[in-house]
Amino acid sequence: MPPTHLPKPAIVKRFALPATEVSLPFPTLDFHLMNRTSHYQPGLAWFAALGSAWVFVLVTLGAFTTSIGAGMAFADWPLSNGSMNPTGWLNDISMFAEHSHRLSGTTMGLITITLAIWLWRREERTWLRSLGWWALGVVMVQGLIGGQRVKLDAMHVPGFEMTLGQMLRIPHGILAQVFVCLLFAIAAGLSRPWIENAAVVPARRTRRVGLWCVGLLFVQLTVAATMRHNYAGLAIPTFPFSTPDGGLLPAAWDFRVALQFTHRVIAVALALAIANYGHVLWRDAAVPPALRWLGVVLMGLLALQITLGAQIIWTGRNAYVTTGHVVIGALTLAATFLLTFFLYRGSVGAKTA
């Protein structure tokens, strides 16, 4: 029989540990929640700004690839001629354009993955974390569309001149504009002016004009992508008039002519809308000077964009001019979106506090 002369309380006392000694020496699974903050984080903010800059490297290379017709420089994907470093790609302009676009897209994907995880780990604001995941989803879809564009290039669609792979170039170009805006929204939300300055409270009319401009730019870039990939850039070979004898309307109509003419009409509407936007920004006393001057920059971008559009016609669709037109179009959308997003800074903060 076990000894009974030792009192049980003594046994308990001998082996019991103080409460401070049984606490776990490592953090719990919710450790990332303790590190989240809505304060300005320089490293994260600058990394998001890097992503917003790098996306224009990607847009530029994609635009140039399309402008010189190099989208099928390699018939395989995700590798190029079965390699990450295909033979001769630094010496052949078509191969260089397409492979550089693929490499820049891979880099963009890695940047977006890092940004989404970094936001999830360190950012307190739910809407910013959500934007990070949305950006990651869009860049993944973009990569898949780009790959299928190559793999399905030979698949014909009854009733259409373009193959299925060629058709995928249109949503690829449109979704790229959405991705640009997502990155700019994230960079804006992480910036010091957004976090540390008082919210802008402009007139309702000012904000509405901004929304109309952003919406009109999305429509214009959608028409432009459709026009570009239907080879309608020179469907109306004269500018600013639609006929050599100065007619405003084209002499003959078909699908490509209609696309080109619609693009020109929207360009006129955009010129008026953005000029009005700059005017209301300057007259609204609640708008900070930096945003007013951004409105002036926006009007300058639009003027440059119209000039490049005219040069496309006058130069017979020069590849470098055409690439510049695409890039400045994306930059105009980004600047308009960024400006309008800042005007709604108070609303975004209130809904996501």
Secondary structure, DSSP 8 states (H G I E B T S, - for coil): ----SS-HHHHHHHH---GGGSS-SS--TTHHHHT-BSS--HHHHHHHHHHHHHHHHHHHHHHHHHHTT-TTSSSSSSSBTTBSS-TTTTT-HHHHHHHHHHHHHHHHHHHHHHHHHHHHHHB--HHHHHHHHHHHHHHHHHHHHHHHHHHTTT-B-TT-SSBHHHHTHHHHHHHHHHHHHHHHHHHHHHSHHHHHS------HHHHHHHHHHHHHHHHHHHHHHHHHHTT-TTSS-SSSSSSTT--SS-SS--HHHHHHHHHHHHHHHHHHHHHHHHHHHHH-TTS-HHHHHHHHHHHHHHHHHHHHHHHHHHTTS-HHHHHHHHHHHHHHHHHHHHHHHHHTHHHHHHH--
